[in-house]
Amino acid sequence: MSRLFGDSHRQLQRRFDTERLADRIESLLVRDRLTDENRSFIEAADMFFLATADAAGRPNCSYKGGDPGFVRVLDPGTLVFPSYDGNGMYLSTGNAVENPNVGLLFIDFANRKRLRVNGTAQLQAADAVQPPYAEAQFIVRVSVREAFPNCPRYIHRLAGVERSEFVPRPGVATPVPGWKRMDWAVDVLPAGDPAAQ
C-alpha cells in the first residue's frame, strides 16, 4: 500500500504505464526523514518554493529566499525557516495556520538537482530556535512527512548573480524596499515599520 499515491495518481500511472516505476521510486527514494545528504543540500540553499493551500483547498506557491543556512535542519524529522517582513498578506503562512500541510521544493540550478520535502507546518515565536534569525517575525517549523529527490532533466542551468540586499543579516541595516515608500502604501504600513519614519 502506497503512502504517497492516491486513486488519482494511480489512474494516471496506469494510463501511461508508470505504476511499476512510481512504486520503485517510492520504495527506493522516498523517506520520512532527512538524510545527511539532504541536510547538506537544504542548508546550502539560498532559496526554495513553498506550496500551501487554505482550508478550502485553494493553493498558493511562494518563493522564500535568504542566505545559505536560512533553512535549518534541526534533526532528521524537522526543519525550520524564518518569516521575514514582506508585503503583509501572509498568504502562505496564513494558509499553513488553516491547513498545516506544506510542500517545499529546493532547487540547485547550477548543479541541476532538486529535493521535495512534504510535511506539516507550525508557526512559532522568532526566538524558538537558537541562534535566533535576525529580524524574523516568527519561524515556521516543518515536521517532515516525505523527502525525495526529483528527476533533474528539465532544470535549466542558471547561475546566481547577486543575493538580495534585503535579506536580514546580523549587524547590517536592512534597506527599505522602494514599494513601501510609494503613495499607495505609505499610509497603511504597520506601526513601527522603518519605511514610515
MARDREN-43546 format. One record per residue (C-alpha): residue number from 1; y, x, z. Coordinates in pm, 1 decimal. Layout:
# residues N
  pos        py        px        pz
  NUM         Y         X         Z
...
//
This chain:
# residues 197
  pos        py        px        pz
    1       0.0       0.0       0.0
    2     338.8     139.5    -101.3
    3     630.4     157.7     141.7
    4     870.5     231.9    -143.3
    5     778.4     -14.2    -416.8
    6     804.2    -393.2    -417.4
    7     699.9    -655.3    -672.0
    8     999.0    -597.2    -899.9
    9     928.8    -222.9    -914.4
   10     560.6    -283.7    -981.8
   11     635.9    -526.0   -1265.5
   12     841.9    -263.9   -1446.3
   13     590.1      12.3   -1370.5
   14     311.3    -197.5   -1517.9
   15     521.9    -290.6   -1819.9
   16     586.8      76.6   -1900.3
   17     253.0     212.0   -1770.7
   18     408.3     425.8   -1495.8
   19     237.0     278.8   -1190.3
   20      -3.5     574.1   -1155.1
   21     282.0     821.4   -1197.2
   22     500.6     637.0    -945.2
   23     217.1     632.0    -692.4
   24     157.5    1005.3    -738.6
   25     526.9    1083.6    -690.1
   26     538.5     867.4    -378.9
   27     226.8    1029.6    -230.3
   28     337.1    1387.9    -303.3
   29     716.0    1389.8    -275.0
   30     844.0    1100.6     -62.6
   31     873.6    1193.5     304.1
   32    1003.0    1009.6     609.5
   33    1152.9    1333.0     741.3
   34    1377.4    1604.2     604.1
   35    1218.5    1940.5     532.6
   36    1381.3    2277.3     596.7
   37    1448.8    2295.8     222.0
   38    1616.2    1951.4     234.8
   39    1829.2    2066.0     528.9
   40    1949.3    2373.2     339.0
   41    2027.2    2167.0      29.6
   42    2214.8    1896.2     223.4
   43    2414.4    2135.5     438.6
   44    2519.1    2336.7     131.6
   45    2652.2    2022.2     -39.3
   46    3024.7    1960.2     -64.8
   47    2980.5    1601.5    -184.4
   48    2738.7    1310.3    -210.5
   49    2735.8     948.0    -321.1
   50    2684.1     674.6     -61.7
   51    2533.1     338.4    -157.7
   52    2570.7      38.9      72.9
   53    2552.2    -339.1      48.1
   54    2723.3    -604.7     255.7
   55    2542.6    -886.0     436.8
   56    2536.3   -1090.6     113.7
   57    2376.5    -803.0     -77.7
   58    2687.9    -710.6    -279.3
   59    2668.0    -336.4    -347.6
   60    2924.8     -63.3    -311.1
   61    2899.7     302.2    -404.7
   62    3142.1     565.3    -282.0
   63    3198.0     936.3    -316.8
   64    3206.3    1141.1       3.0
   65    3338.3    1495.6      -7.3
   66    3408.3    1782.7     227.8
   67    3344.2    2149.6     273.8
   68    2980.7    2266.0     273.0
   69    2831.9    2172.5     608.1
   70    3025.7    1847.1     640.1
   71    2689.7    1669.7     633.9
   72    2481.6    1799.7     922.2
   73    2108.2    1761.6     968.4
   74    2063.7    1717.4    1343.3
   75    1685.3    1700.5    1327.4
   76    1423.8    1613.4    1061.2
   77    1493.1    1241.2    1106.1
   78    1870.8    1238.1    1145.7
   79    2181.5    1342.1     959.0
   80    2549.1    1279.7    1026.2
   81    2870.9    1289.8     829.2
   82    3235.2    1222.5     917.9
   83    3454.3     934.3     812.3
   84    3797.1    1076.2     738.6
   85    4125.0     894.7     678.5
   86    4109.5     712.0     346.8
   87    4255.6     403.6     187.1
   88    4186.0     187.2     491.2
   89    3948.4     -54.4     319.0
   90    3629.6      75.4     488.4
   91    3413.2     -78.5     217.8
   92    3110.9     146.4     266.9
   93    3126.2     180.8     642.8
   94    3209.9    -187.4     689.4
   95    2904.3    -268.3     480.8
   96    2694.2     -38.8     699.5
   97    2800.3    -238.0    1006.2
   98    2678.2    -561.9     841.0
   99    2376.1    -409.6     667.2
  100    2274.2     -67.4     800.2
  101    2051.0      17.7     501.8
  102    2210.6     304.1     308.7
  103    2124.0     540.2      26.4
  104    2265.8     890.5     -10.6
  105    2245.1    1085.6    -334.7
  106    2306.8    1459.6    -316.3
  107    2352.8    1642.4    -648.3
  108    2388.4    2011.5    -720.3
  109    2545.1    2003.8   -1067.5
  110    2543.8    2382.1   -1110.7
  111    2168.9    2415.7   -1049.3
  112    2064.3    2068.1   -1167.9
  113    1898.1    1948.1    -851.9
  114    1923.4    1621.7    -663.0
  115    1789.6    1462.6    -348.0
  116    1779.1    1099.4    -240.2
  117    1791.7    1005.0     126.8
  118    1747.4     643.0     231.2
  119    1781.5     521.6     585.4
  120    1974.7     318.9     836.7
  121    2329.7     397.4     941.6
  122    2511.9     360.1    1268.4
  123    2882.7     425.9    1328.0
  124    2957.0     638.4    1633.5
  125    3259.3     792.6    1801.5
  126    3402.0    1103.9    1640.2
  127    3306.5    1313.5    1942.0
  128    2942.1    1200.2    1937.0
  129    2844.9    1535.6    1781.9
  130    2938.1    1888.5    1873.4
  131    3125.5    2062.3    1743.5
  132    3342.7    1763.4    1652.1
  133    3466.6    1717.0    1296.8
  134    3836.4    1795.8    1250.4
  135    4035.7    1471.3    1202.6
  136    3727.9    1245.2    1179.7
  137    3796.5     881.4    1266.6
  138    3427.9     836.5    1350.6
  139    3091.1     964.8    1234.4
  140    2807.0     795.5    1051.3
  141    2461.1     874.2    1188.9
  142    2177.2     809.0     944.8
  143    1816.4     769.9    1057.2
  144    1606.3     887.2     764.1
  145    1352.9     643.6     617.4
  146    1276.4     826.4     291.5
  147    1377.5    1158.7     143.0
  148    1267.6    1271.7    -200.1
  149    1382.1    1477.7    -498.1
  150    1454.1    1320.3    -833.4
  151    1392.9    1438.6   -1187.0
  152    1686.8    1666.5   -1275.4
  153    1670.8    1648.4   -1654.2
  154    1972.7    1420.0   -1705.7
  155    2201.8    1605.0   -1467.0
  156    2492.2    1755.1   -1658.3
  157    2558.9    2117.8   -1571.9
  158    2902.6    2128.0   -1412.5
  159    3087.8    2394.9   -1221.9
  160    3316.6    2338.4    -927.2
  161    3674.9    2438.5    -997.1
  162    3851.9    2375.9    -669.9
  163    3774.7    2197.8    -344.6
  164    4015.9    1928.3    -233.9
  165    4310.1    2044.9     -25.0
  166    4291.8    1708.3     155.7
  167    3962.3    1784.7     332.2
  168    4043.4    1823.6     703.9
  169    3994.7    2179.8     824.2
  170    4038.8    2316.6    1176.0
  171    4372.1    2493.0    1220.0
  172    4509.0    2378.4     882.2
  173    4763.5    2097.3     839.8
  174    4615.6    1832.8     612.9
  175    4865.4    1733.6     341.6
  176    4971.1    1371.4     298.9
  177    4841.1    1213.6     -23.7
  178    5113.3    1105.8    -264.4
  179    4997.9     744.9    -285.4
  180    5081.0     695.0      84.4
  181    5448.3     759.1       5.2
  182    5463.6     501.2    -274.9
  183    5671.6     188.3    -223.9
  184    5370.3     -42.7    -227.8
  185    5201.7     144.7      59.8
  186    5464.0     297.3     288.3
  187    5549.6     -20.9     482.5
  188    5184.7    -112.9     556.3
  189    5045.3     218.9     675.1
  190    4871.6     221.1    1013.0
  191    5070.9     315.3    1320.4
  192    5084.3     690.1    1365.5
  193    4998.2     772.1    1004.5
  194    5157.3    1109.0     917.3
  195    5293.5     962.5     592.7
  196    5501.7     706.8     783.6
  197    5701.3     976.6     962.8
//
